[in-house]
């Protein structure tokens, strides 16, 4: 068959225009271009099915035609006129994951292969499969898109074909999802995976569409308003904690300095715009009439003194702000009512810590600092979702007010893809810890462990010595050292190990767990 000058998509649109009653000359006008003219005879041939294989091509849907007409009505700089449209219907607005938005992104080529039209761009990523086991690949793409302009990840669509078989290039061809992992994924598990891996958490939507009888998974990612999104944990060599990924054409890789600089500059400009009205208000009121509210610590202050806000009121204020109600005309206003009570020169109640995303570093840090957290049960059950096995849990169990056995019974019933981690966590809760210290493997370790049990902390100056100290802590079954002192020293050991012996981080985590068990287990 000779190659035609009018594409399948154009033929389907022409057929839809004819069905709507548009005249051939008006249709012809829409498809003529400076580099290609379409005579009215071709329009007639498409209508009667005598042009090439046009009889086998279905007419476009009303939604597709409306979208095309809306674009064509825009003033054309070459023609300089507007196209007269007959029987036009108002074009409906569709969301980014609606089938009416997604379907036109695919087309069937002359070989009968359905492909993604745009290929791999800075807004589109194609991937053949999906799985939680190799989540670093799609997590990296989500972070990269959120740090650029946002965009789509299409699962079940082939990437660039670098080794075509039989001379047939399968680049961006629809292959369909090979299993139901994406369809069956628990939305809660999916969200937790993203929350644990990326900070701040990107905004996304998911969908499944059918093209040519094949299932395609879709993840739509929005540009994050507080870029950059940063990897919050390490999965493998291609996804490391602290890395910032950016979507370039055809690849999701670590961001270049110039692009990171642009993001930070843009954020600074926006921050100045956001804070300017507050500064103007403060200047207008003066220092004697104004206080600044810190919604994380729940305080009002002027830099010298502070007033503690009840946590219930703080939560309500956050709800109003996070809902952006203050930006809506006629939106509700929060009125603070109650009695101001003096609680002495110091705050008796430590403000609770509220975190949207709980990672390994949060659990360790809040334990070492003995923070009172807002959702302690979430800290406990993170042992299911996080890869690191040794994390303190009993300090947070105590904050829940429930017994370890009660929490174990509750967690054991949860459905999760990480059943092994869930069972390990339940076992730790029921045993109230390790039940006995680790075995001592050397005389030096035995001496150090005995010293800790008797109330003396061995000195260490290097990361290697700090790791040995951590090993000794895991071997004790008691200690007369005060909790705050032990936590302070463990914090110092952690800093040294992270700086000099990063591969030994797990050893200090296990030592922290042992102290958690001794004091709270």
RANORMO-V646917 format. One record per backbone hydrogen bond with DSSP energy under -0.5 kcal/mol. NH is the residue of the N-H (numbers start at 0). CO is the residue of the C=O. E is the energy in kcal/mol with one decimal. If there is no record, write none. Layout:
# RANORMO-V646917
[[NH & CO & E] [NH & CO & E]]
This chain:
# RANORMO-V646917
[[10 & 6 & -2.3] [11 & 7 & -2.4] [12 & 8 & -1.9] [13 & 9 & -2.6] [14 & 10 & -2.4] [15 & 11 & -1.7] [16 & 12 & -2.2] [17 & 13 & -2.3] [18 & 14 & -2.1] [19 & 15 & -1.3] [20 & 16 & -0.5] [20 & 17 & -1.0] [21 & 16 & -2.3] [26 & 22 & -2.2] [27 & 23 & -3.2] [28 & 24 & -1.7] [29 & 25 & -1.1] [29 & 26 & -0.6] [30 & 26 & -1.0] [30 & 27 & -0.8] [31 & 27 & -1.2] [32 & 35 & -3.5] [35 & 32 & -1.4] [41 & 38 & -1.0] [42 & 38 & -1.0] [43 & 39 & -1.9] [44 & 40 & -2.6] [45 & 41 & -2.2] [46 & 42 & -1.8] [47 & 43 & -2.0] [48 & 44 & -0.7] [49 & 44 & -1.8] [50 & 44 & -1.2] [51 & 49 & -0.9] [53 & 50 & -2.6] [54 & 48 & -0.6] [55 & 52 & -1.9] [56 & 53 & -1.5] [57 & 55 & -0.5] [59 & 11 & -2.6] [64 & 60 & -2.4] [65 & 61 & -2.6] [66 & 62 & -2.1] [67 & 63 & -2.0] [68 & 64 & -2.7] [69 & 65 & -2.4] [70 & 66 & -1.6] [71 & 67 & -2.1] [72 & 68 & -1.8] [73 & 70 & -0.9] [75 & 80 & -1.0] [79 & 75 & -3.1] [97 & 94 & -1.2] [100 & 97 & -1.2] [101 & 97 & -2.2] [102 & 98 & -2.8] [104 & 101 & -1.9] [105 & 102 & -2.0] [106 & 114 & -2.1] [108 & 106 & -0.5] [108 & 112 & -2.6] [111 & 108 & -2.0] [114 & 106 & -2.9] [115 & 171 & -2.7] [116 & 104 & -3.1] [116 & 114 & -0.5] [120 & 118 & -0.7] [120 & 123 & -1.0] [124 & 151 & -2.1] [126 & 153 & -2.6] [134 & 131 & -1.4] [136 & 133 & -1.4] [137 & 133 & -0.5] [138 & 134 & -2.6] [139 & 135 & -2.0] [140 & 136 & -1.4] [141 & 137 & -2.2] [142 & 138 & -2.4] [143 & 139 & -2.3] [144 & 140 & -2.5] [145 & 141 & -2.4] [146 & 142 & -1.6] [147 & 143 & -0.8] [147 & 144 & -0.7] [149 & 144 & -2.3] [150 & 220 & -2.6] [151 & 122 & -2.9] [152 & 218 & -2.0] [153 & 124 & -3.3] [154 & 152 & -0.6] [154 & 216 & -3.2] [155 & 126 & -2.8] [156 & 126 & -1.5] [156 & 153 & -0.5] [157 & 172 & -2.9] [161 & 159 & -0.9] [164 & 167 & -0.7] [166 & 163 & -0.5] [167 & 164 & -2.4] [168 & 166 & -0.8] [171 & 157 & -0.6] [171 & 158 & -1.0] [172 & 169 & -2.0] [173 & 113 & -2.6] [174 & 155 & -2.3] [174 & 172 & -0.5] [175 & 155 & -2.7] [176 & 214 & -2.0] [183 & 179 & -3.1] [184 & 180 & -0.7] [189 & 185 & -2.7] [190 & 186 & -2.5] [191 & 187 & -2.4] [192 & 188 & -2.2] [193 & 189 & -1.7] [194 & 190 & -2.8] [195 & 191 & -2.6] [196 & 192 & -1.3] [197 & 193 & -2.3] [198 & 229 & -2.5] [204 & 219 & -2.2] [206 & 217 & -2.0] [208 & 215 & -2.2] [210 & 208 & -0.5] [210 & 213 & -2.4] [213 & 210 & -1.9] [215 & 208 & -2.6] [216 & 154 & -2.2] [217 & 206 & -2.9] [218 & 152 & -2.2] [219 & 204 & -3.2] [220 & 150 & -3.2] [220 & 218 & -0.5] [221 & 202 & -2.5] [223 & 145 & -2.2] [226 & 223 & -1.1] [229 & 198 & -2.7] [230 & 242 & -2.7] [231 & 196 & -3.4] [232 & 196 & -0.7] [234 & 238 & -2.8] [235 & 238 & -1.3] [238 & 235 & -1.2] [241 & 230 & -3.2] [242 & 239 & -2.0] [245 & 252 & -3.0] [246 & 143 & -1.5] [247 & 245 & -0.8] [247 & 250 & -2.7] [249 & 120 & -0.6] [250 & 247 & -2.1] [252 & 245 & -1.6] [252 & 250 & -0.6] [254 & 243 & -2.7] [259 & 255 & -2.3] [260 & 256 & -2.9] [261 & 257 & -1.8] [262 & 258 & -2.0] [263 & 259 & -2.6] [264 & 260 & -2.5] [265 & 261 & -2.4] [266 & 262 & -2.4] [267 & 263 & -2.3] [268 & 264 & -2.3] [269 & 265 & -2.3] [270 & 266 & -2.7] [271 & 267 & -2.3] [272 & 268 & -1.9] [273 & 269 & -2.6] [274 & 270 & -2.3] [275 & 271 & -1.6] [276 & 272 & -0.7] [278 & 274 & -2.4] [279 & 275 & -2.7] [280 & 276 & -1.9] [281 & 277 & -2.5] [282 & 278 & -2.6] [283 & 279 & -2.0] [284 & 280 & -2.2] [285 & 281 & -2.9] [288 & 285 & -1.3] [289 & 285 & -0.5] [291 & 300 & -2.9] [293 & 298 & -3.2] [294 & 292 & -0.7] [297 & 293 & -1.7] [298 & 293 & -1.7] [299 & 306 & -2.9] [300 & 291 & -2.1] [301 & 304 & -1.5] [306 & 299 & -3.4] [308 & 297 & -3.0] [312 & 309 & -0.6] [313 & 309 & -2.1] [314 & 310 & -2.5] [315 & 311 & -1.7] [316 & 312 & -2.5] [317 & 313 & -2.5] [318 & 314 & -2.1] [319 & 315 & -2.1] [320 & 316 & -2.4] [321 & 317 & -3.3] [322 & 318 & -1.6] [323 & 320 & -1.6] [324 & 319 & -1.5] [326 & 323 & -1.5] [327 & 324 & -1.8] [330 & 327 & -1.9] [335 & 333 & -0.5] [336 & 334 & -0.5] [340 & 338 & -0.5] [347 & 345 & -0.5] [349 & 347 & -0.6] [352 & 371 & -2.3] [353 & 351 & -0.5] [358 & 356 & -0.7] [362 & 358 & -2.0] [363 & 359 & -2.3] [364 & 360 & -2.8] [365 & 361 & -2.8] [366 & 362 & -1.2] [367 & 363 & -2.5] [368 & 364 & -2.3] [369 & 366 & -1.1] [370 & 365 & -2.8] [372 & 370 & -0.8] [373 & 352 & -2.8] [377 & 374 & -1.0] [378 & 374 & -1.0] [379 & 375 & -1.6] [380 & 376 & -2.4] [381 & 377 & -0.9] [382 & 379 & -1.6] [383 & 380 & -2.0] [384 & 380 & -0.6] [385 & 381 & -2.6] [390 & 388 & -1.1] [396 & 392 & -2.1] [397 & 393 & -2.2] [398 & 394 & -1.0] [399 & 395 & -1.2] [399 & 396 & -0.6] [400 & 396 & -0.9] [400 & 397 & -0.6] [401 & 396 & -0.6] [406 & 402 & -2.2] [407 & 403 & -2.5] [408 & 404 & -2.3] [409 & 405 & -1.8] [410 & 406 & -3.0] [411 & 407 & -2.3] [412 & 408 & -0.5] [412 & 409 & -0.9] [413 & 410 & -1.6] [418 & 416 & -0.8] [421 & 417 & -2.1] [422 & 418 & -2.5] [423 & 419 & -2.0] [424 & 420 & -2.4] [425 & 421 & -2.5] [426 & 422 & -2.2] [427 & 423 & -2.2] [428 & 424 & -2.2] [429 & 425 & -2.3] [430 & 426 & -2.0] [431 & 427 & -0.6] [431 & 428 & -0.6] [432 & 427 & -1.9] [435 & 433 & -0.7] [437 & 473 & -2.4] [445 & 441 & -2.0] [446 & 442 & -2.4] [447 & 443 & -2.0] [448 & 444 & -2.5] [449 & 445 & -2.1] [450 & 446 & -1.8] [451 & 447 & -1.9] [452 & 448 & -2.3] [453 & 449 & -1.8] [454 & 451 & -1.1] [455 & 450 & -2.9] [457 & 455 & -0.6] [465 & 461 & -2.3] [466 & 462 & -2.0] [467 & 463 & -1.7] [468 & 464 & -2.2] [469 & 465 & -2.1] [470 & 466 & -2.0] [471 & 467 & -2.0] [472 & 468 & -1.9] [473 & 469 & -1.5] [474 & 471 & -1.3] [475 & 472 & -1.2] [479 & 451 & -0.5] [479 & 452 & -0.6] [485 & 481 & -2.3] [486 & 482 & -2.6] [487 & 483 & -1.8] [488 & 484 & -2.2] [489 & 485 & -2.4] [490 & 486 & -2.1] [491 & 487 & -1.7] [492 & 488 & -2.5] [493 & 489 & -2.5] [494 & 490 & -2.0] [495 & 491 & -2.1] [496 & 492 & -2.6] [497 & 493 & -2.7] [498 & 494 & -1.6] [499 & 495 & -2.7] [500 & 495 & -0.5] [500 & 496 & -2.0] [503 & 500 & -2.6] [504 & 501 & -1.3] [506 & 503 & -1.3] [507 & 503 & -1.0] [508 & 504 & -1.9] [509 & 505 & -1.8] [510 & 506 & -1.5] [511 & 507 & -2.3] [512 & 508 & -2.0] [513 & 509 & -1.8] [514 & 510 & -1.9] [515 & 511 & -2.1] [516 & 512 & -2.3] [517 & 513 & -2.3] [518 & 514 & -2.3] [519 & 515 & -2.1] [520 & 515 & -0.5] [520 & 516 & -1.4]]
